[in-house]
Amino acid sequence: MAIEQGIWKLANGTGKPPQKLRPTGLADEGLLEEQIMQDVAILNRDWLLIGLAIHR
């Protein structure tokens, strides 16, 4: 069973309808790792980040 999640941009009381954001690719997985290291709440605000994966 496939599950689809959508992310919407809300207009914040301006009268504009919500807009569904389009999915996009990520050219560099390292960029995602850096963003998660800066703020793990991107994934889950209750998680504790203990280390960083190292690939050789």
N, CA, C and O of each residue as an XYZ file, in Angstrom:
224
protein
N       0.846     -1.177      0.000
C       0.000      0.000      0.000
C       0.894      1.243      0.000
O       1.733      1.406      0.886
N       0.718      2.096     -0.969
C       1.497      3.328     -1.068
C       0.895      4.416     -0.188
O      -0.322      4.513     -0.030
N       1.775      5.224      0.375
C       1.347      6.355      1.205
C       1.930      7.625      0.596
O       3.118      7.679      0.276
N       1.104      8.627      0.439
C       1.571      9.907     -0.095
C       1.342     10.988      0.948
O       0.260     11.095      1.524
N       2.381     11.792      1.182
C       2.258     12.927      2.089
C       2.448     14.194      1.282
O       3.281     14.244      0.377
N       1.688     15.203      1.604
C       1.839     16.481      0.936
C       2.237     17.560      1.925
O       1.891     17.499      3.105
N       2.963     18.543      1.433
C       3.329     19.706      2.237
C       2.704     20.918      1.567
O       2.814     21.103      0.354
N       2.055     21.733      2.367
C       1.312     22.870      1.849
C       1.877     24.171      2.400
O       2.316     24.235      3.548
N       1.861     25.207      1.567
C       2.240     26.550      1.993
C       0.946     27.302      2.280
O       0.090     27.448      1.409
N       0.821     27.773      3.513
C      -0.396     28.483      3.906
C      -0.211     29.980      3.703
O       0.892     30.503      3.863
N      -1.287     30.661      3.354
C      -1.233     32.074      2.991
C      -1.234     33.010      4.195
O      -1.050     34.214      4.021
N      -1.435     32.503      5.405
C      -1.355     33.299      6.630
C      -2.330     34.470      6.659
O      -1.942     35.606      6.930
N      -3.592     34.186      6.379
C      -4.633     35.203      6.516
C      -4.708     36.223      5.396
O      -5.374     37.247      5.550
N      -4.042     35.976      4.269
C      -4.068     36.936      3.162
C      -5.220     36.687      2.199
O      -5.404     37.446      1.247
N      -5.992     35.640      2.431
C      -7.109     35.328      1.545
C      -6.722     34.440      0.377
O      -7.595     33.997     -0.369
N      -5.427     34.168      0.197
C      -4.984     33.285     -0.883
C      -5.186     31.834     -0.455
O      -5.037     31.507      0.722
N      -5.522     30.972     -1.400
C      -5.705     29.556     -1.039
C      -4.359     28.890     -0.741
O      -3.325     29.341     -1.233
N      -4.366     27.827      0.057
C      -3.124     27.085      0.307
C      -2.570     26.520     -1.002
O      -3.331     26.184     -1.910
N      -1.253     26.417     -1.094
C      -0.613     25.878     -2.289
C       0.165     24.622     -1.914
O       0.971     24.639     -0.984
N      -0.078     23.536     -2.641
C       0.674     22.308     -2.406
C       2.062     22.461     -3.031
O       2.185     22.805     -4.206
N       3.105     22.203     -2.238
C       4.468     22.303     -2.748
C       4.805     21.070     -3.571
O       4.380     19.959     -3.255
N       5.572     21.283     -4.627
C       5.946     20.182     -5.517
C       7.137     19.415     -4.943
O       8.044     20.018     -4.370
N       7.138     18.103     -5.092
C       8.312     17.321     -4.683
C       9.501     17.669     -5.572
O       9.324     18.024     -6.737
N      10.685     17.573     -5.038
C      11.887     17.851     -5.809
C      12.987     16.890     -5.387
O      12.920     16.292     -4.313
N      13.977     16.748     -6.215
C      15.092     15.857     -5.913
C      16.182     16.576     -5.130
O      16.165     17.799     -4.989
N      17.117     15.805     -4.631
C      18.243     16.351     -3.886
C      19.514     15.852     -4.560
O      19.758     14.647     -4.615
N      20.325     16.777     -5.072
C      21.519     16.403     -5.820
C      22.613     15.828     -4.921
O      23.402     14.996     -5.368
N      22.669     16.262     -3.661
C      23.756     15.855     -2.775
C      23.202     15.436     -1.417
O      22.668     16.263     -0.678
N      23.329     14.160     -1.093
C      22.835     13.661      0.188
C      23.567     14.316      1.360
O      23.009     14.439      2.451
N      24.812     14.736      1.138
C      25.589     15.402      2.181
C      24.917     16.681      2.653
O      24.986     17.016      3.836
N      24.271     17.396      1.744
C      23.550     18.616      2.111
C      22.422     18.294      3.085
O      22.211     19.023      4.055
N      21.707     17.219      2.835
C      20.635     16.800      3.733
C      21.200     16.452      5.110
O      20.624     16.834      6.128
N      22.324     15.730      5.149
C      22.954     15.386      6.427
C      23.343     16.640      7.205
O      23.145     16.704      8.418
N      23.895     17.636      6.515
C      24.278     18.891      7.176
C      23.061     19.587      7.778
O      23.118     20.083      8.903
N      21.970     19.622      7.031
C      20.757     20.276      7.516
C      20.204     19.556      8.745
O      19.763     20.196      9.700
N      20.228     18.230      8.715
C      19.738     17.455      9.857
C      20.634     17.665     11.068
O      20.137     17.757     12.190
N      21.952     17.744     10.861
C      22.872     17.989     11.978
C      22.601     19.356     12.617
O      22.740     19.507     13.831
N      22.219     20.342     11.819
C      21.935     21.678     12.349
C      20.636     21.704     13.141
O      20.526     22.430     14.130
N      19.643     20.912     12.710
C      18.352     20.908     13.406
C      17.647     19.578     13.171
O      16.992     19.389     12.146
N      17.780     18.663     14.118
C      17.193     17.329     13.968
C      15.663     17.388     13.943
O      15.023     16.414     13.548
N      15.072     18.497     14.352
C      13.610     18.643     14.329
C      13.055     18.553     12.906
O      11.849     18.384     12.721
N      13.923     18.664     11.904
C      13.495     18.447     10.520
C      12.854     17.065     10.403
O      11.880     16.878      9.674
N      13.414     16.102     11.132
C      12.889     14.734     11.115
C      11.890     14.502     12.230
O      10.777     14.032     11.995
N      12.302     14.842     13.470
C      11.439     14.632     14.629
C      12.008     15.430     15.793
O      13.165     15.234     16.165
N      11.227     16.313     16.369
C      11.732     17.188     17.435
C      12.071     16.439     18.713
O      12.766     16.978     19.575
N      11.595     15.207     18.853
C      11.864     14.420     20.056
C      13.093     13.522     19.928
O      13.455     12.840     20.887
N      13.735     13.510     18.771
C      14.895     12.645     18.578
C      16.156     13.291     19.122
O      16.274     14.517     19.142
N      17.090     12.473     19.561
C      18.404     12.917     20.012
C      19.425     12.385     19.017
O      19.508     11.178     18.793
N      20.189     13.269     18.430
C      21.196     12.878     17.454
C      22.480     12.528     18.193
O      23.014     13.352     18.935
N      22.976     11.316     17.996
C      24.145     10.849     18.742
C      25.412     10.898     17.903
O      26.481     11.165     18.453
N      25.350     10.662     16.639
C      26.561     10.647     15.826
C      26.246     10.876     14.364
O      25.095     11.078     13.977
N      27.294     10.840     13.564
C      27.168     11.058     12.126
C      27.696      9.819     11.417
O      28.747      9.295     11.784
N      26.988      9.358     10.424
C      27.439      8.200      9.650
C      28.652      8.587      8.814
O      28.689      9.668      8.225
N      29.630      7.713      8.765
C      30.826      7.955      7.961
C      30.914      6.841      6.930
O      30.945      5.662      7.285
N      30.954      7.211      5.654
C      31.026      6.237      4.561
C      32.398      6.335      3.921
O      32.873      7.430      3.622
N      33.034      5.193      3.710
C      34.366      5.186      3.071
C      34.341      4.347      1.825
O      35.361      4.217      1.148
